[in-house]
Each structure stands twice: as structure tokens, then as C-alpha cells.
């Protein structure tokens, strides 16, 4: 255990706290003994844990420990045994990273929760982590949060361009003109917006902007080659089929799937194709949207498939990132982190079963949604909107 403490202190010594994610303020750290944070690889879950520890917990006195379950240590040592020893030594806060790499994670977390009431346990895992369907029922014990990539607002803050407030969706819909005026007095959003759309969703740009796309491609490869086989039992022989399917989506996302043509192109049957599409959605590489309706099943094909964020569009298909598709993907990505989003017959999106939104450039008219209640036109290439017309970039300030 001394080796684990040594590694932990080295890692926490290297982490900076001048910028923290909005989700840190939203997690009920002090209200639960078991907290889960899941999200796609690369969005910053590890940094979040270490920053919280450094800012808020007594980590120098042995009361706090951070471990990652992809460590070789856990090839020969058990998680429950670690918690037992840690609790006996006066431990109070146990942070467990990459929990999905541990074969029996759900059962051992349940046992730790039940047997060591003095411990607060925080764990992170893949987007594919299934708390409700896990072998041990953690749903009654754990509060689970989902972490996305950086918002446009967070990108501006991390780049030290400006530290600005976030706004609720209702704030933006009702007071967008005043909000946009206040922000544009401090920054010129279009000076940075395209850079964010291209290479700002993952924190990798802090390491090297020139290698950003390469890093994103590498993370996508690890999701497909490591996480899918590990968490969905996908045989390695079929990984190339998934890759081919992802590239087919990337070529024209947002993508309206033609199951027959796709099945023929990829060389798999319909049910397998739907299964693979669900895998891409589960791992956090795509988002599936349906029209507003109930009873959607995993055997039902999505009506539209988006890449999860605009950076994936530029990394996977850099020569064919259509601006209209980029606009829709940005809006879908930022809004869906907090709100429910589906397709709408008159507009592009239906938010929280209430607001209809049509996306376009600055010349986009309201004709298509003119007779729809609670409808808004969201336009790119404008700094400030009026009435029911809102600038697209402003939806990057939701979190």
C-alpha cells in the first residue's frame, strides 16, 4: 500500500487547480457514500478526481487514497482487500479510477459500501458502465454522474481567454440578447469558436494542438479495440467491422441510416448492424436521435445518428466536415449534456419535449417553424440575436 500512496502523491503533486470543470460544483460530494462518474475516454475524469482531492480533502495525512484499476498492482491484489486495509489504517476517502478494468468491480464496490460505512468511495468508469444492469445492484447505493467534454465556455476558461458565467437554457432563451451583449463586451466569440469546433472538446490541446487530431484518433482506436471487447464482449475479429461502420457514419454525419445498404456495405446482417450501432452510441462516439415518441427499443434503428462532438467530425473526416452538419452537431452536443433532445417534424430538434429549434446560418428564415409554439431559430455567424433568433455559439455556455 505504501507504493500506492507514493504514486498518488506524485500524481496529485503534478495536477494544477487554476481551472476546474463545472461538474465539480454539481456533484454532491458530501451527500453520498458511493459516487460514480462515467464518461468517454479523454474527457478529464482523472483530473477531476485529483483536483477535487487537492482542493477539498486531507490527502497528506493518509485519510485519502487515489488508485487506478488499470494498474499492475491489481493483477495480484484485490480491491476489497485494499479497502479493508485502508479503512483499518484510518482511511476515509477512497477514489477509484478506471473501475471497468476490474473484473468484479460492481460486487466488490457493493461489499465495500456495505462493510465499511466509514469510507466514502468515488469511482470513475467508461461511458459503457452499466450501474443498473450490473451483477450487484448499485443503483440503490450509488449516485452516478455523466461527464462530457469541455463546453465552449470551459474551453475559453482553460485557454485563459476569459472566465465567464454559465447560463441555464431558460436564461438563454429568455435573455439571450442581454447575455450575448455582456459576453461580446469581453471577448470576440468568433475569434475562438472555430478553433473550439475543430480541437477544443477534449483537453488534449493543452499538450499539443498540432497533434490533437492524432490524439483523438488514438483515443477512438482504444475505445473500439479495448473498451468494446472488455465491456461488451466483442470479439477482436469484429472490431474492424465497427471501425468501418464508424467511418461510414463520419462520412455524412448527421447520418440517416439505411439499414439494408449499410448491412451490405459492412458485410453484416440487420440485427448485428443495430447491435454495432448501439455499441458506438454506448461507448460515447455517436448519439442516436429519434422523433418524440415512447417505447424506443435497442432493436429499433435510430432515425438520425450524430458523431458525439464536432472534434470527432474533423478528426475522422477532415476534408468533408460540412458546415451545416457541424452546426447541428455542436448544438446537439452542448444541449444534450443537460437536457433531453429529440427530432422534430417541423424543426431540427425538440428540447425537453417543449422547445422547437431550427439551426442554420445567418440567412436562415423562421418559415419552417413559424406556426410552432416555443420555437427558436439558432443561427451561426451572428454575435447577437433578437427575439426568437439566438446565436449558435451562445449554447456553448450551458455548462
N, C-alpha and C positions, 0 to 999 in steps of 0.2 A: 504493500500500500504506500510506502514511502516514495516509491518510484512514481506512483500516480500523482501524489501531491506535488512532487518536483516538476513533473510535466505540466500540471495545472498552473502552478505559479509562474512558470516560464511563459505559458500562453497568455495568462491574464496580464503579465507584465508588458507584453507586446501590443495589447489591444488599446486603442485610443477611444476616448469618450466625448470628443468635441462635437460629434454628430451621432444622434440616436434615431432609430426608426419610430414612427408614430405608434406602431403597435405596442411598443414598450409601455406607453401610457394606458393602453386599452386592456392589457392583461391584468386579471385580478390576482396578482401575485400573492397577496396576503389573505385571500378568501377561500383558498382550496389547498388541500394537501397533495393533490396529484393534478398536474397541469401538463397538457400536451400541446406542442407547437408543430404542425406539419406544413410542408411546403415543398415546392420543386427544388431540386438541387441548384445551389448557387445564389439563392435569394438573400442569404445572410443570416440564417438561423443560428449558426455557431457564434457569430459576432454578437448577436442579440443576447445570447446567454451570458457570454463573458462580460459584455458591457453592463448588464444588469447586476451581475455579481460584484463587479468592481465599484459600481456606483452605490449599491444599497446593502451589501451583506458583509459580515465579518469574516473575510476569507483568509486572513493571516493567522487566525487562532485555531485552525483545524476544524471549525464548525461547518465549513462549506467545502464541497469537493465537486469538481467537474471531471467527467470521464467521457470518452467516446468509444462506442461499442465496436467500431471497426479496428480498434487497437489489438495488437497481437496478444496482449495481456489476457483478453477474454477467450482466447483459444484454449487456455488452461485453467482459467478461473471463472467462477460463476458470478452472475450479477447479484443474486440473493445473498450469497456468502459475503460479497463486498459490502452490501448494505448492512448486514449483520455486524461485521467488524467495525464499520464506520459508525454505526449507532452506539456500539459499546464504548467507542472512544470519544463519545460526546458529540458526534456529528448531528447536525440539524437540517442542513440543506444539501440535497444530492441532485446534481444536474447531469442528465444522461443524454448524450448526443448520439445521433445516428442509430436509434434503437432498433430499426428494421434489420440491422445486420446481425442481431442476436436471435438465434433460432426460436427460443421460447419466451420472447420478450413480454407478451401480454400476461401469461400466467405468473411469471416472476414479479412483474410490476404489481399485479393484484396481491400476491403474497406479501410483498414489501409494504404495500399500503395497509394491509390488514394486520401485519405483525409488528410494525414499527410506527406507532402513532406519533412518536416524537419527530419523525422525519417528514419534511416537505420535499416532494420529488417533482422535478420538472424534466420532461423528456422531449426530444425532437425526433422527427422521422420524415420519411418520404411523403409526397402528396398521396401516394397509394396506400398509406397506412389506414387500415380499416379497424377503427376502435369498436364500432358497433358489432361488427361481424367477427371480431377476434375470438379465439377459443375461450379465453377468460373474459367475462363481461366487465369491461372497464367503463362502460357508458354511464353507470350509476356512480362511479368513483371519480372519473377524470373530467375536467373542463378542458376542451380541446379548441385551439385556435388555428386558423389557417393563415399563413404568411405569404404574401405575394412579393413581387419585386418592387423596386423603387417607383414611387409616383413621380410625376414631373416636378412637383413641389419639393419632394425629398431629394431628387437629383440636383435641383438648384442649390439646395442647402448643403449637400455633400460636396458640391463643386465650389462652395464658398462664394457663390454668386449673390445669393440673398437668402435670409432666413425669414420665411413668410408663414402666415397662419394657414391652416386648412379650414375648409368650409363644408357644411352639410349639403346634400343635394338640394334640400328645400331652400337653403341660403342662396345657392347659385341660381336656382330657377326664379326666385322672387326678387333678388337684389343683384343680379349679375352685372348690371351696368356700373353700379357704385363699386362693387368689388373689383371689377376689371380696371376701373379708373385708378383705384388705390394701388393696385399691383403695378400697373404700367407707369405710375409715377416713380417707381423704384427700379424696375427692370424693363428691358425690351424683350418680351417673351419670344419673338421670332428669331432673336439672335441665338437662342439656345434650343428651341423646340425641335428643329430637325435633327440636331445632334442627339437629343434625347430619344427621338423615334428610332434612330439608327443604332445608337450604342449608349443607352442610359438606363435601361431597366434593371440590369444586373450590376453589382458594384465592381465588376472586373475593370472598368475603365480607370479606376484608381491605380491599378497596377501598370497597364499599358493600353492606350487607346488603339495603337497600331495593331496589336494582337487580339483585339476584342472579339472580332468575328471568329477567329481561330479558337479562342477560349469557349465561345458559345457552342461551336460545332463539337468541341471535345466533350462538353457537358451533355449535349444531346446524345452523343455516342454512349456515354456512361449510363444515361438513363435507359437507353434501349438495350445495351449489352449487359448491364449489371442489375439494374433495379427491376426490369421486367422479368428476367429469369428468376430472380430472387423472390419477388413478391407475387408474381402471377404464375410461376412455374412454367414460363415459356421456354421451350427448348431452343438452344442456341441455333439450331438449324433453321428456325423460322424468323430469326432476328432480321435477316436480310429482307424478308417479305414486309416486315413492319417498316424498315427503312424505306423501301420502295413506296409504300403507302404514304408515309410522311412526305416524301418528296413530291408525290402526285398531288397532295393537298397543298404543299408550299408553292407549287407552280401557279395556282389560281385561287389561293385563299383570299376572301371567304369562299368556301367551296361548297357547291351543291352536289352531293354525292349521287352519282348514277351507279347503283349497286351492280347491275349487270355488266356494265362496261369496266368498272373498277375490278370486279372479280376476274374478268377475262384478262385484264392488263396485268394484275398482280399474280394471277395463277392460283386463286383460292376460291372456295365456294362462298355462298352468300353469308351463312351463319358465321363462318370463320372470319370473313371480312368485317362483319358487325362487331365481332369479338375483338378484333385488332383495333378497330376504330375506338372502341371503349377503352382499350389499353392506353392508347395515345392520349385520350382525354384524362384518364385516371393519373397518368404519370405527370401531367401538367404541361404537355406540349401542344395540345389543342383544346378548344372549347366547343362544345356542341350546343346549338340552339334549336329550339322548336317553337312553333306557334303557341300562343297561350292556350293551354289545354291541360287536362288532368290525365293520369293513368299512363304516363310515358314509361315504357319498359326498356330494358337493356337490349332486347331483340329488335327494337324499333329503330330504324335508321334516322339519324338526325337530319333536319331539313337544311341546316347550314353548318359548316364547320369552319372555324377560325383558328389560325395559329394563336397561341396563348398571348403573345405580345408582338409588337412591331419589330423588336430586335431580332426575333426569330425569322421574320419575313426577310430582313436584309441579310442575315447570316446564311440562310438556306437557299435563297433565291435572289441574290443581289441585283441581277440585271433585269428583273421583271417585277419589282415592287410597285405595283400600280397605286397611284396616289389615292384614288377613291377607296381602294381596299385598305390602305394604310390608315386612312381617316376612321373608317368603321372599326378596324381592329383596335386602334388607340382608345376610342370611346368605349367599346365593349370591355376592353381590359380594365380600364380605370374604374368604370362604374360597377362592374361585376365583382370587384373586390369587396364591396359593401352591400350592394343591392341585387335583387333578383332581376334578371334580364331575359327577355324572350323576343321572338319575332312578332311583327305586327303587319296586318294586311294592308294598311294604308301607309305606314311609315317604315323606317328601318328597324326600330327597336321599341319594345314595350317595357317600361321600367316599373317594377313593383306593382304590376297589374293596374297601373294608373296613368303614367305619363307616356305619351307617344312622341318619338323623336325621329326626325329625318336628318341625315348627315349629308353635307355637301361642301362645295367651295363657296366663295363669297357671292357668286351669282345665283346660288340655289334659291328657288322660289318656295313659297308655302302652299302652292296649289294642291299638292298631293295630300296634304293633311289639313287643309283649310277648314273642313267641316268636322274635324275630330276634336273632342274636348281634351283639355290639358295637353295640348300638343306644342312642340317646340322645334324650330329649325336650328340646328347646330352647324355653324359654318367655320371652315378653315379660312385662313388668310384675312381674318378681321381681328383687330385688337380688342375692340369694344362693341358690344351688341346693344340692341334696343328692343323693348317689349318682349316678343316671343322668339327673338333671334339672339342666340348666345354663341360666343366664340368657342371653338373646339378646345383650344389649349386650356381653358379655364377648368375643364373637367379633370385636369391633372392636379387639382388642388383639393380633391375629395379626401385624401389621407396623407 
